[in-house]
């Protein structure tokens, strides 16, 4: 087998889990050389309290920054978990050699604090296109934007900021907001001092911006909508308003303001809470709508839709996160009636269990509730639009620290039956209501089945996966079903 062409070996290594690729490549020097571009494509540097920043991290940084390895790295993930002042600036050593990473595309920084020299090095990286920054601690207040520009060769098209504590970020980082090719922006920087930042978002400043995800306080809602709504290039908008008692009032005022000025003229993809439906849907040409928030009341969302005089006629994709009890009444039917031409529908349910609810009996009850949900969905299939081609339903335990690897082993020990069973019968029942179905994706936490049918020749395929850990690995590798 060693005589296989290198191109074929690369395809083999590509299809392997990374750990298996490491093991296979270690059997032969030639295979090791061939696999280099796969093995070191992603660089992961983590510094925790148990590690010596002058020792463990230093060795890893020296390895990745070597002239033979650095050009192979396409993505770099750095995480700092508070290992004291010695580790605070440890990552600066990496950026002193960032010019060697000639193929670096993605940089993900979590808890990493850099000085102006580090940010300058990132700005000068010609190959970098995706920058994500997450802050744990307090930094310089983001009440202004850096006036220093980026080098003309800068290629950043996606930029994400998440500040989790005090919601402040260092001033040198804000220069990336002015990346000339920026198309995708995620901005989660809650702070009462951030009102000045919205003045920076104008169509002139962001001529290429197409996709926006933003988290704001309710009092800042109007400013955020005015800033991004004035950009005709924005086609995908995801807005999340932090919890506030006056969200309804702010949404009402923002709605009158937005409709009057005709903002978001080319919006096609919207993710928002039910409060903002009357604000952003009226008279739009949306093709996709995601009403976010787990365990939302479908009845409340329907009430918001009743306030809209002109619903999008081209809307073909809807994503919902309803409460499980909504499946036992007419609520879902009433909401879907507003969208008779849907071709794609995704429903996401989550089962929340606290520590006191983690008994074997509670897990069995939760599993039975999940099975009941899928059974009820099939029984009430007349609520589904007949035009549906793609149906995705997900029922999972909430993704918390309690549901790590030991939790999967515990479910296996309990021997819980799959939440979804008899997929062939389910497909047959759904087709009696939705004869145009081409894809069904049902995720039941400890089971998953995917059914596809070719619209041209009717060829069908059914894939079934059982086991909590097996399903989790499959979703991690292939991703969730996306509508």
C-alpha positions in Angstrom: 0.0 0.0 0.0 3.0 2.3 0.5 3.2 2.6 -3.3 -0.1 4.4 -3.6 0.2 7.9 -5.1 0.7 10.7 -2.5 -2.5 12.4 -3.7 -4.5 9.3 -2.7 -2.8 9.1 0.6 -3.8 12.7 1.2 -7.4 11.8 0.6 -7.2 8.9 3.0 -5.7 11.1 5.7 -8.3 13.8 5.0 -11.1 11.3 5.7 -9.6 10.1 9.0 -10.1 11.6 12.5 -7.0 13.6 13.4 -5.9 11.2 16.1 -6.1 8.2 13.6 -4.1 10.2 11.1 -1.4 10.8 13.6 -1.2 7.1 14.4 -1.2 6.0 10.7 1.4 8.5 9.7 3.8 7.4 12.5 4.3 4.0 10.9 6.4 5.3 8.0 8.7 8.2 7.3 7.2 8.7 3.9 3.7 8.7 5.2 4.7 11.2 7.9 6.0 13.6 5.3 2.9 13.2 3.1 0.6 13.8 6.1 2.3 16.9 7.3 -0.1 19.3 5.6 -3.1 17.5 7.3 -1.6 17.0 10.8 -0.6 20.6 11.4 -3.4 22.4 9.5 -4.9 23.5 12.9 -2.7 24.8 15.6 -4.1 24.6 19.2 -2.4 26.5 22.0 -4.0 26.4 25.4 -2.6 27.7 28.7 -4.2 26.8 31.9 -3.4 27.4 35.6 -1.7 24.0 35.9 0.8 24.8 33.2 4.1 26.8 33.3 4.0 29.4 30.6 7.7 29.4 30.4 7.8 25.7 29.7 4.9 23.8 28.1 3.5 26.7 26.1 6.9 27.9 25.0 7.8 24.5 23.6 4.6 24.3 21.6 5.0 27.8 20.3 8.5 27.1 19.2 7.4 24.0 17.3 4.5 25.7 15.5 6.6 28.8 14.6 9.4 26.7 13.0 10.0 27.5 9.4 9.0 23.9 8.3 5.6 23.8 10.3 4.4 27.4 10.2 3.5 27.5 6.5 1.3 24.4 7.0 -1.0 26.0 9.5 -4.3 27.2 8.2 -6.2 27.8 11.5 -4.9 28.7 15.0 -6.9 28.5 18.2 -5.5 30.1 21.3 -7.0 29.9 24.8 -5.8 31.4 28.0 -7.5 30.4 31.3 -5.8 32.7 33.7 -2.4 31.3 34.6 -1.1 34.4 36.2 1.0 37.3 34.9 3.7 35.0 33.4 1.2 33.5 31.0 -0.6 36.8 30.3 1.8 37.9 27.6 3.1 34.4 26.7 1.3 34.4 23.3 3.1 37.5 22.2 6.0 35.2 21.3 3.8 33.5 18.7 3.0 36.8 17.0 6.6 37.8 16.8 6.9 35.1 14.2 3.4 35.4 12.6 5.0 36.4 9.3 6.1 32.8 8.9 2.4 31.7 8.8 2.0 32.4 5.1 -1.2 30.3 4.8 -3.0 31.3 8.1 -6.7 31.9 7.3 -8.4 31.7 10.7 -7.3 33.0 14.1 -9.4 32.3 17.2 -8.3 34.1 20.4 -10.1 33.4 23.7 -8.9 35.2 26.9 -5.6 36.1 25.1 -4.3 39.6 26.0 -2.0 41.3 23.5 -0.2 44.6 23.4 -0.2 46.9 20.4 2.7 45.0 18.9 0.7 41.8 18.8 -2.3 43.5 17.2 0.0 45.1 14.7 1.4 41.7 13.8 -2.1 40.3 13.2 -3.0 43.3 11.1 0.0 42.7 8.9 -0.8 39.1 8.3 -1.6 39.0 4.6 -3.3 35.6 4.5 -5.7 36.1 7.5 -9.3 36.3 6.5 -11.2 35.3 9.7 -10.5 36.8 13.1 -12.5 35.9 16.3 -11.7 37.4 19.7 -13.3 36.5 23.1 -12.4 38.4 26.2 -12.8 37.1 29.8 -11.6 40.1 31.8 -11.8 43.9 31.9 -10.0 45.7 29.1 -9.9 49.3 27.8 -13.4 50.7 27.3 -14.7 50.5 23.8 -16.1 54.0 23.6 -14.0 55.0 20.6 -12.7 53.3 17.5 -9.0 53.3 16.7 -8.1 55.8 14.0 -5.1 53.8 12.9 -5.9 52.0 9.7 -5.0 48.5 8.4 -2.3 47.7 5.9 -3.6 47.9 2.4 -2.8 44.2 1.9 -5.2 43.2 4.7 -7.6 40.4 3.6 -9.9 40.0 6.6 -13.5 39.3 5.5 -14.9 38.0 8.8 -14.5 39.5 12.3 -16.1 38.5 15.6 -15.8 40.1 19.0 -17.3 38.7 22.2 -16.7 40.5 25.5 -18.0 38.5 28.4 -17.0 40.6 31.4 -17.6 44.4 31.6 -17.9 44.2 27.8 -14.8 46.3 27.0 -12.1 45.6 24.5 -8.7 47.1 23.8 -8.6 50.1 21.5 -6.0 48.7 19.0 -8.4 45.8 18.2 -11.1 48.2 17.0 -9.1 49.0 13.8 -10.3 45.7 12.4 -13.8 47.1 12.3 -12.5 49.1 9.3 -11.2 46.2 7.3 -11.9 47.2 3.7 -13.1 43.7 2.6 -15.1 43.0 5.8 -18.3 41.0 4.8 -19.2 39.1 8.0 -19.3 40.9 11.4 -20.3 39.5 14.8 -20.4 42.1 17.6 -21.3 41.1 21.1 -20.1 43.9 23.4 -22.8 44.7 25.9 -22.0 47.9 27.8 -23.8 51.1 28.7 -20.7 53.0 27.4 -21.0 51.7 23.9 -23.4 54.2 22.4 -20.6 56.0 20.6 -19.7 52.8 18.7 -22.8 52.8 16.7 -21.8 56.1 15.0 -19.0 54.2 13.3 -21.4 51.9 11.4 -22.3 53.7 8.2 -22.6 52.5 4.6 -19.5 54.5 3.6 -17.4 52.8 6.3 -18.7 49.3 5.5 -19.3 49.1 1.8 -18.9 45.3 1.7 -20.7 44.2 4.8 -23.3 41.5 4.1 -23.7 39.4 7.2 -24.2 40.9 10.7 -24.8 39.3 14.1 -25.1 41.6 17.1 -26.1 41.5 20.8 -27.4 44.8 22.3 -29.1 46.2 25.3 -32.8 47.1 24.7 -32.1 50.9 25.0 -29.5 50.6 22.2 -31.8 48.7 19.9 -32.8 51.7 17.8 -29.2 52.8 17.4 -28.2 49.3 16.2 -31.0 49.0 13.8 -30.4 52.4 12.4 -26.7 51.7 12.0 -27.0 48.4 10.1 -30.3 49.1 8.5 -28.9 51.9 6.5 -26.4 49.5 4.7 -28.0 48.3 1.5 -25.5 45.5 1.2 -26.7 43.7 4.4 -28.6 40.6 3.4 -28.3 38.5 6.6 -29.1 40.0 10.0 -29.0 38.3 13.4 -30.0 40.5 16.4 -30.3 39.4 20.0 -31.6 41.9 22.6 -30.4 41.2 26.1 -33.1 40.5 28.7 -35.0 43.7 29.6 -38.4 44.5 31.0 -38.9 47.3 28.4 -38.0 45.2 25.3 -41.6 45.4 24.0 -41.6 49.2 24.3 -38.2 49.6 22.7 -39.2 47.3 19.9 -42.4 49.3 19.2 -40.5 52.6 19.0 -37.8 51.0 16.8 -40.4 49.5 14.6 -42.1 52.8 13.7 -38.7 54.3 13.1 -37.4 51.5 10.9 -40.5 51.3 8.7 -40.6 55.0 8.2 -37.1 55.2 6.9 -37.3 52.0 4.9 -34.2 50.4 6.4 -32.9 46.9 5.4 -34.0 47.2 1.8 -32.3 44.0 0.7 -32.6 41.8 3.8 -33.1 38.1 2.9 -32.1 36.2 6.1 -33.3 37.3 9.5 -32.8 35.9 13.0 -34.5 37.7 15.9 -36.9 37.3 18.8 -40.6 37.4 18.5 -40.6 41.0 19.8 -38.8 42.2 16.6 -41.0 40.4 14.1 -43.3 43.4 13.5 -40.3 45.6 13.3 -38.2 43.8 10.7 -40.6 41.6 8.6 -43.2 44.2 7.5 -43.0 44.6 3.7 -39.6 42.7 3.4 -38.6 40.1 0.8 -37.2 37.6 3.4 -36.4 34.1 2.2 -35.4 32.8 5.6 -36.6 33.5 9.2 -35.3 32.2 12.5 -37.3 33.1 15.6 -34.6 32.4 18.2 -34.7 31.6 21.9 -35.3 28.1 23.3 -38.7 27.1 24.6 -40.4 30.2 23.2 -44.2 30.3 23.3 -45.5 29.7 19.8 -48.7 31.5 20.7 -46.7 34.7 21.6 -44.9 34.5 18.2 -48.2 34.1 16.4 -49.5 37.1 18.2 -46.6 39.1 17.0 -47.2 37.9 13.4 -50.8 39.1 13.6 -49.5 42.7 13.9 -47.9 42.5 10.5 -50.0 43.7 7.6 -47.7 42.4 4.8 -45.9 39.1 5.3 -43.0 38.1 3.1 -44.4 36.3 0.1 -41.0 34.7 -0.8 -40.3 33.2 2.6 -39.3 29.5 2.1 -37.3 28.7 5.2 -38.5 28.8 8.9 -36.5 27.9 12.0 -38.3 27.7 15.4 -37.4 26.8 19.0 -40.8 26.1 20.5 -41.7 24.8 23.9 -42.5 21.1 24.0 -46.0 21.7 25.3 -46.8 23.6 22.0 -46.8 20.2 20.2 -50.0 19.1 22.1 -52.3 21.9 20.9 -53.1 24.0 17.9 -50.4 26.6 18.4 -47.9 25.3 15.9 -50.6 24.8 13.3 -51.8 28.4 13.8 -48.2 29.8 13.3 -47.4 27.7 10.3 -50.6 28.9 8.6 -49.0 32.2 8.1 -46.3 30.6 5.9 -48.2 28.3 3.4 -45.3 28.2 0.9 -42.6 26.9 3.2 -40.1 24.4 1.7 -37.8 24.1 4.6 -38.7 23.8 8.3 -36.5 23.2 11.3 -37.8 22.7 14.9 -35.4 22.7 17.8 -36.4 21.4 21.2 -34.2 21.3 24.3 -34.6 19.3 27.5 -33.2 21.0 30.6 -32.2 18.9 33.5 -30.7 20.3 36.7 -28.3 18.4 39.0 -31.2 17.3 41.2 -33.0 15.9 38.2 -30.2 13.6 37.1 -31.6 10.5 38.7 -32.1 7.4 36.5 -35.9 7.8 36.7 -35.7 11.5 35.6 -33.6 10.5 32.6 -36.0 7.8 31.6 -38.9 10.3 31.9 -37.0 12.8 29.8 -36.4 10.2 27.2 -40.1 9.2 27.1 -41.0 12.9 26.7 -38.7 13.1 23.7 -40.3 10.1 22.1 -43.7 11.6 22.8 -42.7 14.7 21.0 -41.8 13.0 17.8 -44.9 10.8 18.0 -47.0 13.9 18.5 -45.3 15.7 15.5 -46.1 12.8 13.2 -49.7 12.5 14.5 -50.2 16.3 13.9 -48.6 16.3 10.5 -51.6 18.0 9.0 -50.1 21.2 10.6 -47.1 21.0 8.2 -47.2 22.9 4.9 -47.9 20.5 2.0 -45.1 22.3 0.1 -42.5 21.1 2.5 -39.3 19.6 1.0 -36.9 19.6 3.9 -37.9 18.8 7.5 -35.4 19.0 10.4 -36.4 18.2 14.0 -33.9 18.2 16.9 -34.6 17.1 20.5 -31.5 17.2 22.7 -30.5 17.4 26.3 -29.3 21.0 27.1 -25.6 21.3 26.3 -24.2 21.9 29.7 -21.1 20.7 31.7 -23.3 17.9 33.2 -23.6 16.2 29.8 -20.0 15.5 29.0 -18.4 12.1 28.4 -19.5 10.5 31.7 -23.1 11.4 30.9 -23.0 9.5 27.6 -21.6 6.5 29.4 -24.4 6.7 31.9 -27.1 6.8 29.2 -25.4 3.7 27.7 -25.5 1.9 31.1 -29.2 2.7 31.5 -29.9 1.1 28.1 -32.4 3.8 27.2 -34.3 2.9 24.0 -33.8 5.3 21.0 -36.0 8.4 21.3 -36.9 8.0 17.6 -37.8 4.5 16.3 -39.4 3.0 13.2 -38.1 5.7 10.8 -39.6 4.0 7.8 -43.1 4.3 9.2 -42.4 8.0 10.1 -41.3 8.8 6.6 -44.4 7.0 5.1 -46.7 9.0 7.4 -45.0 12.3 6.6 -45.2 11.7 2.9 -49.0 11.4 3.1 -49.0 15.1 4.1 -45.9 16.4 2.3 -45.5 14.4 -0.9 -42.6 16.6 -2.1 -40.3 15.8 0.8 -36.7 15.3 -0.2 -34.9 15.3 3.1 -35.9 14.4 6.7 -33.4 14.9 9.6 -34.5 13.7 13.1 -32.1 14.1 16.0 -33.3 12.4 19.2 -30.1 12.9 21.3 -29.4 9.2 21.6 -30.3 8.5 18.0 -30.3 10.2 14.6 -31.8 9.3 11.3 -31.4 11.0 7.9 -33.6 10.2 5.0 -33.0 11.7 1.5 -34.8 11.2 -1.8 -33.6 12.4 -5.2 -36.2 14.6 -6.9 -35.1 13.4 -10.3 -35.2 9.7 -10.1 -36.8 9.0 -6.7 -33.8 7.2 -5.3 -33.9 7.0 -1.5 -31.3 6.6 1.2 -31.8 6.1 5.0 -29.0 6.5 7.5 -29.5 5.5 11.1 -27.1 6.2 14.1 -27.7 5.0 17.6 -26.0 5.9 20.9 -25.5 9.3 22.6 -21.7 9.5 22.0 -22.1 8.1 18.5 -24.6 10.7 17.6 -22.6 13.5 19.2 -19.5 12.4 17.2 -21.4 12.3 14.0 -22.8 15.8 14.5 -19.4 17.1 15.5 -17.9 15.8 12.3 -20.8 16.5 9.8 -22.5 19.4 11.6 -26.1 19.8 12.4 -28.7 19.9 9.7 -28.9 23.5 8.5 -32.0 25.1 7.0 
